[in-house]
Amino acid sequence: MSGLGLVLIVTPALSHCPPTRTATLVTSVIFWITLPVYFTWMYLCNGGNAVWFASAAAMLLIYLNLTDWRLASLGLVTGLPAGWMLFAGFGPDTLSLPTEAVQAQAVVFVFCAATGLMLGMSTSNLRREQLKQALDTMGIMAHELRTPLATMNLIGEAMRQEARTATPLRREQVEHLAHRLLNLVRNMHRQIDTQITNARLLRLPPATESVSAACLLREAMASHPFRHERERQCVELVVHSDFEFDTVRSLFLQVVDNLLRNALRALASLPEGPVPGDLRVEIEQTSPRWGRIRVIDRGIGIPPHLQARLFQPFVSSHHASGHGLGLAFCQRVVHRGGGRLRVESALGEGATFIIELPVSAASRKSTAAKSRATQMRPSTPNKVI
């Protein structure tokens, strides 16, 4: 049992990095074996003596507070019978538990389990409420910024009107400044929309609309507020094979916008600046049931210790300009549609964000129908023109 506990200490992937799916699974299994299974077995093997009675009671409190209370409840429901079965197979031949002691100890066990469950639920609700309040506050602040932005938009339009009566040289200068101002206003409005959506991070609507990946990506790239023409020219869209998936169009547009903005920010850190092809967006249907969108940049890359934490709230690879909610929002939207979002990166070699999405049922039926029609259609000789 001590050896299993050492796994959590000596393995850097579990002790220093944030929980991934594999780390969470390994940690949960180790806790399940070393706490409910092992302590139940030892309690029975030692006849419920005072030492193991106190240890088992402490185990209940520790298990329900050390892990998520839902996972711990499932672990207790399965671990206690598993410990009993372990005792039946490898314990003493006879079970010596005094009836009076068992009744008294059962009351303590129930009390410890109820207290641990209550504390675990309270802690979980407190964390959720703190996150909700922080996101709600950010949403309110973002909404209040629209008033000065509306004034800035009017100033930009007034500058354009004024430029019409100016000299050609002056007109070009004023038009350029007005364009930059209005572009900044549009960019800030998109940022505000993202922040307000982040404030509703825990209440995202279900994916109900079937959209074309190629059409949606083209729309997102056409409406993205590029800072200058050089940024726009460095982006390439490659459609190997289009597919349809279920999502909420407005939310997924923000997902693409976030990924594009992060990639362009990474490219802006390069000393030579972005060139055409530095940012590629690829679309491909990898199987009848799955499609894939890849956002590939040739930027500075992401440090290895940040990659596993990148999709957690308030974690960002751009400490100077990132708030750490964009990728967390992207992951929630992708997961809401039944997909997966992951990153592959190396320092100095850029980063690739991969979105894997299930093809919509309507699209699969349409593809199957077309395939059957093609197979039934009589073959005709090719015409050479």
C-alpha positions as CSV (number, residue, x, y, z in Angstrom):
1,M,0.0,0.0,0.0
2,S,2.9,2.4,0.7
3,G,4.3,1.6,-2.6
4,L,1.1,2.6,-4.4
5,G,1.2,5.9,-2.4
6,L,4.8,6.5,-3.6
7,V,3.6,6.5,-7.2
8,L,1.9,9.8,-6.5
9,I,5.1,11.3,-5.1
10,V,7.8,10.1,-7.5
11,T,5.9,10.4,-10.7
12,P,6.3,14.0,-12.0
13,A,3.3,13.6,-14.3
14,L,1.0,13.1,-11.3
15,S,2.7,15.2,-8.6
16,H,3.7,18.5,-10.4
17,C,1.4,18.7,-13.4
18,P,-2.3,19.4,-13.5
19,P,-4.7,16.4,-13.7
20,T,-5.1,14.9,-17.1
21,R,-7.5,12.0,-17.8
22,T,-4.9,9.4,-17.3
23,A,-3.5,11.0,-14.1
24,T,-7.0,11.4,-12.7
25,L,-7.8,7.7,-13.4
26,V,-4.5,6.5,-11.9
27,T,-4.9,8.7,-8.8
28,S,-8.5,7.6,-8.3
29,V,-7.6,3.9,-8.6
30,I,-4.8,4.3,-6.1
31,F,-7.0,6.1,-3.6
32,W,-9.7,3.5,-4.0
33,I,-7.3,0.6,-3.3
34,T,-5.4,2.2,-0.5
35,L,-8.4,3.7,1.4
36,P,-11.7,1.9,1.2
37,V,-10.5,-1.5,0.0
38,Y,-7.4,-1.8,2.1
39,F,-8.8,-0.2,5.3
40,T,-12.0,-2.4,5.2
41,W,-9.8,-5.5,4.8
42,M,-7.5,-4.6,7.6
43,Y,-10.4,-3.6,9.9
44,L,-12.0,-7.1,9.4
45,C,-8.7,-8.9,9.7
46,N,-8.0,-7.3,13.1
47,G,-11.5,-7.9,14.5
48,G,-12.5,-4.3,14.5
49,N,-10.0,-3.4,17.3
50,A,-9.6,0.2,18.6
51,V,-6.7,1.0,16.3
52,W,-8.3,-0.1,13.1
53,F,-11.7,1.3,14.1
54,A,-10.2,4.7,14.5
55,S,-8.2,4.3,11.3
56,A,-11.3,3.3,9.3
57,A,-13.3,6.2,10.7
58,A,-10.5,8.6,9.7
59,M,-10.4,7.0,6.3
60,L,-14.0,7.9,5.7
61,L,-13.4,11.6,6.5
62,I,-10.1,11.7,4.5
63,Y,-11.5,9.9,1.4
64,L,-14.6,12.1,1.1
65,N,-12.5,15.3,1.5
66,L,-9.4,14.4,-0.4
67,T,-11.3,13.5,-3.6
68,D,-14.5,14.7,-5.3
69,W,-17.4,13.7,-3.1
70,R,-19.2,12.0,-6.0
71,L,-16.2,9.9,-6.9
72,A,-15.6,9.1,-3.2
73,S,-19.2,8.0,-2.8
74,L,-18.9,5.6,-5.7
75,G,-15.6,4.4,-4.3
76,L,-17.1,3.6,-0.9
77,V,-20.1,1.8,-2.4
78,T,-17.7,-0.4,-4.4
79,G,-14.7,-0.4,-2.1
80,L,-16.3,-1.7,1.1
81,P,-17.7,-4.8,-0.6
82,A,-14.4,-5.3,-2.4
83,G,-12.6,-5.2,1.0
84,W,-15.0,-7.7,2.4
85,M,-14.4,-10.0,-0.6
86,L,-10.6,-9.6,-0.1
87,F,-11.1,-10.6,3.6
88,A,-13.1,-13.6,2.6
89,G,-10.4,-14.8,0.2
90,F,-7.2,-13.8,2.1
91,G,-8.2,-13.1,5.7
92,P,-8.4,-15.2,8.8
93,D,-10.7,-18.2,8.7
94,T,-13.1,-16.8,11.3
95,L,-14.5,-13.3,11.8
96,S,-14.3,-12.1,15.4
97,L,-16.4,-8.9,15.6
98,P,-18.2,-8.4,19.0
99,T,-21.9,-7.5,18.3
100,E,-22.0,-4.7,20.8
101,A,-18.8,-3.1,19.5
102,V,-20.0,-3.4,15.9
103,Q,-23.3,-1.6,16.7
104,A,-21.4,1.2,18.5
105,Q,-18.9,1.5,15.8
106,A,-21.5,1.6,13.1
107,V,-22.9,4.8,14.5
108,V,-19.5,6.4,14.4
109,F,-18.9,5.2,10.8
110,V,-22.3,6.6,9.7
111,F,-21.5,9.9,11.4
112,C,-18.1,10.1,9.8
113,A,-19.5,9.3,6.3
114,A,-22.3,11.8,6.6
115,T,-19.9,14.5,7.9
116,G,-17.4,13.8,5.2
117,L,-20.1,13.9,2.5
118,M,-21.5,17.1,3.8
119,L,-18.0,18.8,3.9
120,G,-17.2,17.5,0.5
121,M,-20.4,18.8,-1.1
122,S,-20.0,22.2,0.7
123,T,-16.4,22.6,-0.6
124,S,-17.5,21.7,-4.1
125,N,-20.4,24.1,-4.0
126,L,-18.1,26.9,-2.6
127,R,-15.6,26.4,-5.5
128,R,-18.4,26.5,-8.0
129,E,-19.9,29.6,-6.5
130,Q,-16.6,31.4,-6.4
131,L,-16.0,30.7,-10.1
132,K,-19.5,31.7,-11.0
133,Q,-19.2,35.1,-9.1
134,A,-15.9,35.8,-10.7
135,L,-17.2,35.1,-14.2
136,D,-20.5,37.1,-13.6
137,T,-18.4,40.1,-12.4
138,M,-16.3,39.9,-15.6
139,G,-19.4,39.6,-17.7
140,I,-20.9,42.8,-16.1
141,M,-17.7,44.7,-16.5
142,A,-17.4,43.7,-20.1
143,H,-21.0,44.7,-20.8
144,E,-20.4,48.2,-19.3
145,L,-17.5,48.8,-21.7
146,R,-20.0,49.0,-24.6
147,T,-21.0,52.6,-23.7
148,P,-17.5,54.2,-24.4
149,L,-17.1,51.9,-27.4
150,A,-20.3,53.3,-28.9
151,T,-18.8,56.8,-28.5
152,M,-15.6,55.7,-30.1
153,N,-17.5,54.2,-33.0
154,L,-19.3,57.5,-33.6
155,I,-16.0,59.3,-33.5
156,G,-14.6,57.0,-36.2
157,E,-17.7,57.5,-38.4
158,A,-17.3,61.3,-37.9
159,M,-13.7,61.1,-39.0
160,R,-14.7,59.3,-42.2
161,Q,-17.3,62.0,-42.9
162,E,-14.7,64.7,-42.3
163,A,-12.2,63.0,-44.6
164,R,-14.4,63.5,-47.6
165,T,-13.9,67.3,-47.6
166,A,-10.1,67.2,-46.9
167,T,-7.2,67.2,-49.3
168,P,-6.2,63.9,-50.9
169,L,-3.2,63.5,-48.6
170,R,-5.1,64.5,-45.5
171,R,-8.0,62.2,-46.6
172,E,-5.8,59.2,-46.8
173,Q,-4.4,59.8,-43.3
174,V,-7.7,60.4,-41.7
175,E,-9.2,57.4,-43.4
176,H,-6.4,55.2,-42.1
177,L,-6.9,56.4,-38.6
178,A,-10.6,56.0,-38.8
179,H,-10.2,52.5,-40.1
180,R,-7.8,51.6,-37.2
181,L,-10.2,53.0,-34.7
182,L,-13.3,51.2,-36.1
183,N,-11.3,48.0,-36.3
184,L,-10.3,48.4,-32.7
185,V,-13.9,48.9,-31.7
186,R,-15.0,45.8,-33.6
187,N,-12.2,43.8,-31.9
188,M,-13.3,45.0,-28.5
189,H,-16.9,44.1,-29.1
190,R,-15.8,40.6,-30.0
191,Q,-13.8,40.4,-26.8
192,I,-16.8,41.6,-24.8
193,D,-19.0,38.9,-26.5
194,T,-16.4,36.3,-25.5
195,Q,-16.3,37.6,-21.9
196,I,-20.1,37.6,-21.5
197,T,-20.2,34.1,-22.9
198,N,-17.5,33.1,-20.4
199,A,-19.7,34.4,-17.6
200,R,-22.2,31.8,-18.7
201,L,-19.5,29.1,-18.9
202,L,-21.5,26.7,-16.6
203,R,-24.7,27.2,-18.5
204,L,-23.9,26.6,-22.2
205,P,-26.8,25.7,-24.4
206,P,-26.9,22.3,-26.1
207,A,-25.6,21.8,-29.6
208,T,-28.7,21.7,-31.8
209,E,-27.6,23.2,-35.2
210,S,-25.9,21.2,-37.9
211,V,-23.3,23.3,-39.7
212,S,-20.7,22.8,-42.4
213,A,-17.2,23.0,-41.1
214,A,-15.8,24.7,-44.2
215,C,-18.6,27.3,-44.4
216,L,-18.3,28.1,-40.7
217,L,-14.5,28.5,-40.9
218,R,-14.8,30.7,-43.9
219,E,-17.3,32.9,-42.1
220,A,-15.1,33.1,-39.0
221,M,-12.0,34.1,-41.0
222,A,-13.9,36.7,-43.0
223,S,-15.2,38.4,-39.9
224,H,-12.0,38.1,-37.8
225,P,-10.7,41.6,-36.9
226,F,-7.1,41.3,-38.2
227,R,-4.9,44.1,-37.1
228,H,-3.4,44.6,-40.5
229,E,-3.3,43.1,-44.0
230,R,-0.1,41.2,-43.3
231,E,-2.0,39.2,-40.6
232,R,-4.8,38.4,-43.0
233,Q,-2.5,37.2,-45.7
234,C,-0.6,34.8,-43.5
235,V,-3.8,32.7,-42.9
236,E,-4.5,29.8,-45.2
237,L,-7.6,27.6,-45.2
238,V,-7.2,24.1,-46.6
239,V,-10.3,21.9,-47.0
240,H,-9.3,18.3,-47.6
241,S,-12.9,17.1,-47.2
242,D,-15.8,19.0,-45.6
243,F,-18.2,17.6,-43.0
244,E,-21.1,18.8,-40.9
245,F,-21.3,18.7,-37.1
246,D,-23.8,19.8,-34.4
247,T,-23.0,22.9,-32.5
248,V,-24.2,26.4,-31.6
249,R,-23.0,28.6,-34.5
250,S,-22.4,31.7,-32.5
251,L,-20.4,29.9,-29.8
252,F,-18.3,27.9,-32.3
253,L,-17.5,31.1,-34.2
254,Q,-16.0,32.4,-30.9
255,V,-14.0,29.2,-30.6
256,V,-12.4,29.7,-34.0
257,D,-11.9,33.4,-33.2
258,N,-10.1,32.5,-30.0
259,L,-7.8,30.0,-31.7
260,L,-7.0,32.4,-34.5
261,R,-6.3,35.2,-32.1
262,N,-3.9,33.0,-30.0
263,A,-2.1,31.8,-33.1
264,L,-1.7,35.3,-34.5
265,R,-0.4,36.5,-31.1
266,A,2.2,33.7,-31.1
267,L,3.3,34.7,-34.7
268,A,3.6,38.3,-33.7
269,S,6.3,37.3,-31.2
270,L,8.5,36.2,-34.0
271,P,11.3,38.6,-34.9
272,E,10.6,38.5,-38.7
273,G,6.8,38.7,-38.4
274,P,4.2,36.5,-40.1
275,V,4.4,35.4,-43.7
276,P,1.8,33.6,-45.9
277,G,1.3,30.1,-44.8
278,D,2.5,30.7,-41.2
279,L,-1.1,30.0,-40.0
280,R,-2.9,27.1,-41.6
281,V,-6.5,25.9,-40.9
282,E,-7.1,22.4,-42.2
283,I,-10.5,20.6,-42.4
284,E,-10.8,16.9,-43.0
285,Q,-13.4,14.1,-42.4
286,T,-11.2,11.4,-40.9
287,S,-13.9,8.7,-40.8
288,P,-17.6,8.2,-41.4
289,R,-18.3,9.4,-37.8
290,W,-15.5,11.9,-37.1
291,G,-14.2,15.1,-38.6
292,R,-11.2,17.1,-37.6
293,I,-10.2,20.8,-37.7
294,R,-6.5,21.7,-37.1
295,V,-5.2,25.2,-36.4
296,I,-1.5,25.1,-37.1
297,D,0.9,28.0,-36.5
298,R,4.6,28.4,-36.8
299,G,5.0,30.6,-33.8
300,I,7.1,30.4,-30.7
301,G,5.3,27.2,-29.3
302,I,4.0,26.4,-25.8
303,P,6.2,25.3,-22.9
304,P,5.6,21.6,-22.0
305,H,4.6,22.4,-18.4
306,L,1.8,24.6,-19.6
307,Q,0.3,22.3,-22.2
308,A,-1.6,20.1,-19.8
309,R,-2.9,23.1,-17.9
310,L,-3.8,25.2,-20.9
311,F,-7.5,24.4,-20.9
312,Q,-8.0,25.2,-17.3
313,P,-9.7,28.6,-16.3
314,F,-7.3,31.5,-15.7
315,V,-4.2,29.7,-17.2
316,S,-2.6,31.4,-20.2
317,S,0.7,31.1,-22.1
318,H,0.5,34.8,-22.8
319,H,0.9,36.3,-19.3
320,A,1.1,39.8,-20.5
321,S,-2.1,39.9,-22.6
322,G,-4.1,36.7,-21.9
323,H,-6.8,36.3,-19.3
324,G,-6.8,32.5,-19.3
325,L,-10.5,32.0,-20.1
326,G,-10.4,31.7,-23.9
327,L,-9.2,28.1,-24.2
328,A,-11.3,27.0,-21.2
329,F,-14.3,28.4,-23.1
330,C,-13.2,26.6,-26.3
331,Q,-12.9,23.3,-24.6
332,R,-16.4,23.6,-23.0
333,V,-18.0,24.4,-26.3
334,V,-16.3,21.5,-28.1
335,H,-17.1,19.1,-25.3
336,R,-20.7,20.3,-25.3
337,G,-20.9,19.1,-28.9
338,G,-19.4,15.7,-28.1
339,G,-16.0,16.6,-29.5
340,R,-12.4,16.8,-28.2
341,L,-9.9,19.6,-28.1
342,R,-6.1,19.0,-27.6
343,V,-2.8,20.7,-28.4
344,E,0.5,19.5,-29.8
345,S,3.4,21.9,-29.5
346,A,7.2,22.2,-29.0
347,L,9.1,25.3,-28.1
348,G,10.3,27.1,-31.3
349,E,8.3,24.8,-33.6
350,G,4.8,26.3,-33.3
351,A,1.6,24.8,-32.0
352,T,-1.3,22.7,-33.4
353,F,-4.7,22.8,-31.9
354,I,-6.8,19.8,-32.9
355,I,-10.6,19.8,-32.7
356,E,-12.2,16.4,-33.3
357,L,-15.9,16.5,-33.8
358,P,-18.6,13.8,-34.4
359,V,-20.2,14.1,-37.8
360,S,-23.9,15.0,-37.5
361,A,-26.4,12.1,-37.8
362,A,-28.2,13.9,-40.7
363,S,-24.9,14.2,-42.6
364,R,-24.1,10.6,-42.1
365,K,-27.5,9.5,-43.4
366,S,-27.1,11.8,-46.4
367,T,-23.7,10.4,-47.2
368,A,-24.9,6.8,-46.8
369,A,-27.8,7.5,-49.1
370,K,-25.5,9.1,-51.8
371,S,-23.2,6.1,-51.5
372,R,-26.0,3.6,-52.1
373,A,-27.3,5.7,-55.0
374,T,-23.9,5.7,-56.6
375,Q,-23.5,1.9,-56.2
376,M,-27.0,1.3,-57.8
377,R,-26.4,3.7,-60.7
378,P,-25.3,1.9,-63.9
379,S,-21.9,2.8,-65.0
380,T,-21.4,5.0,-68.1
381,P,-18.3,5.3,-70.3
382,N,-16.2,8.3,-69.7
383,K,-16.4,11.0,-72.3
384,V,-13.2,12.5,-73.5
385,I,-13.5,16.2,-74.6
